[in-house]
Amino acid sequence: MRRLYHQPLSPFCRKIRLVLAEKKIEVELVEEKTWDRRIDFLRLNPAGKVPVLRVDELVLAESSAIFEYLEEVYPDPPLLPRTAAERAEARRLEGWFDDKFHHEVTANLLYERVNRRLARSGYPESARIKEGAKNIKYHLDYIGWLMEGRRWLAGDQMSIADFAAAAQLSCLDYIGDVDWNRSEPLKEWYAKVKSRPAFRSLLADLLPGFTPPEHYADLDF
Amino acid sequence: MRRLYHQPLSPFCRKIRLVLAEKKIEVELVEEKTWDRRIDFLRLNPAGKVPVLRVDELVLAESSAIFEYLEEVYPDPPLLPRTAAERAEARRLEGWFDDKFHHEVTANLLYERVNRRLARSGYPESARIKEGAKNIKYHLDYIGWLMEGRRWLAGDQMSIADFAAAAQLSCLDYIGDVDWNRSEPLKEWYAKVKSRPAFRSLLADLLPGFTPPEHYADLDF
């Protein structure tokens, strides 16, 4: 029995769903409204966060720990490059998007616009939305800059770095907050990731009350 | 040439310093005042954060990526357990302290009290300090609870989980913000980590203008 506790617009859940799908690991998806602080869920993960992956009696939490587990146990196809130095670069970028991008952009835009409404925790703070809208620009430019010299974000090979970045960005794209026209290399990179079969189930998710823009699920946006 | 760009009271730098010392990897320490946003440093790590580890021409950033690199290239002594499931537990706790503890506690206490003064970025916000002081209690209790059934935080073996937790806590202990008497298992765990030879250089660091409490460097606190 494999079960992933998740939320449709959680970037960390999307990262793990991409990894699972790319490695062709079937999993039952269970939506968990973490803001309800359900006691049985807190027993699985006292941090109260998704994703949580349950494999029979084994309970895994923290998306980077879940990823490393999956990479070790299901190495095919690899989502980390071959040498230790290249792996460090892939993990550096995974950390960049999980931590820096998430706090500077996703927390300000997505959590203000969507999660507050879902959790009924007050109105969006416009100062934070402004901050997020300002910050996303230099992150998009950083992706564009990396992609001028690379085939994939961390180098020659598709890796966890691409999934970590695309997971955050696909959530923001759902609420129309990504300007893909900022640069050609940026847009080409996202088109490449988005056209992976692994991306399909993400793009099919709909959140009641929130309608994504028309280009959202379009592979030729 | 091995060089670590660091700050004395950065928990992520301390985590990597503990890993380096435990693996007996010698390194030159260079203090980097990240708030000055030195252009040559931003070229090494556009995220503008420490730690950054330079090994000849190779530049490594993001503490969890640096750790995984060191664990792969210098496997002795191992700081991850043997099975994939146990490794996932060690990495889950590394993530807990790097992310959850850091944002709920360290950012509220240490960054308000110390980093603001160092970076001359205004006065501490007392609401955040209160929040941090409230939050640290349940994290300390979580450590105590884990240690009731385990020899080390993630299980039978000392691991990156212990270093990630002790790195955050030793910074907070420097400013007197940790109540070690909350539980016996908590105190015994920290005494055990603190008495590692790897801990010595951390405890010897002094930050001008900030005097640690008497028990700070005392192994028998």
Chai-1 contact restraints between the chains, C-beta under 6 A:
chainA,res_idxA,chainB,res_idxB,connection_type,confidence,min_distance_angstrom,max_distance_angstrom,comment,restraint_id
A,A47,B,K100,contact,1.0,0.0,6.0,A-B,restraint_1
A,L58,B,A85,contact,1.0,0.0,6.0,A-B,restraint_2
A,L60,B,A88,contact,1.0,0.0,6.0,A-B,restraint_3
A,A61,B,R92,contact,1.0,0.0,6.0,A-B,restraint_4
A,E62,B,R92,contact,1.0,0.0,6.0,A-B,restraint_5
A,E62,B,G95,contact,1.0,0.0,6.0,A-B,restraint_6
A,S64,B,G95,contact,1.0,0.0,6.0,A-B,restraint_7
A,A65,B,A88,contact,1.0,0.0,6.0,A-B,restraint_8
A,A65,B,R91,contact,1.0,0.0,6.0,A-B,restraint_9
A,A65,B,R92,contact,1.0,0.0,6.0,A-B,restraint_10
A,A65,B,G95,contact,1.0,0.0,6.0,A-B,restraint_11
A,E68,B,R91,contact,1.0,0.0,6.0,A-B,restraint_12
A,Y69,B,A84,contact,1.0,0.0,6.0,A-B,restraint_13
A,Y69,B,A88,contact,1.0,0.0,6.0,A-B,restraint_14
A,E72,B,A84,contact,1.0,0.0,6.0,A-B,restraint_15
A,V73,B,A84,contact,1.0,0.0,6.0,A-B,restraint_16
A,A84,B,Y69,contact,1.0,0.0,6.0,A-B,restraint_17
A,A84,B,E72,contact,1.0,0.0,6.0,A-B,restraint_18
A,A84,B,V73,contact,1.0,0.0,6.0,A-B,restraint_19
A,A85,B,L58,contact,1.0,0.0,6.0,A-B,restraint_20
A,A88,B,L60,contact,1.0,0.0,6.0,A-B,restraint_21
A,A88,B,A65,contact,1.0,0.0,6.0,A-B,restraint_22
A,A88,B,Y69,contact,1.0,0.0,6.0,A-B,restraint_23
A,R91,B,A65,contact,1.0,0.0,6.0,A-B,restraint_24
A,R91,B,E68,contact,1.0,0.0,6.0,A-B,restraint_25
A,R92,B,A61,contact,1.0,0.0,6.0,A-B,restraint_26
A,R92,B,E62,contact,1.0,0.0,6.0,A-B,restraint_27
A,R92,B,A65,contact,1.0,0.0,6.0,A-B,restraint_28
A,G95,B,E62,contact,1.0,0.0,6.0,A-B,restraint_29
A,G95,B,S64,contact,1.0,0.0,6.0,A-B,restraint_30
A,G95,B,A65,contact,1.0,0.0,6.0,A-B,restraint_31
A,K100,B,A47,contact,1.0,0.0,6.0,A-B,restraint_32
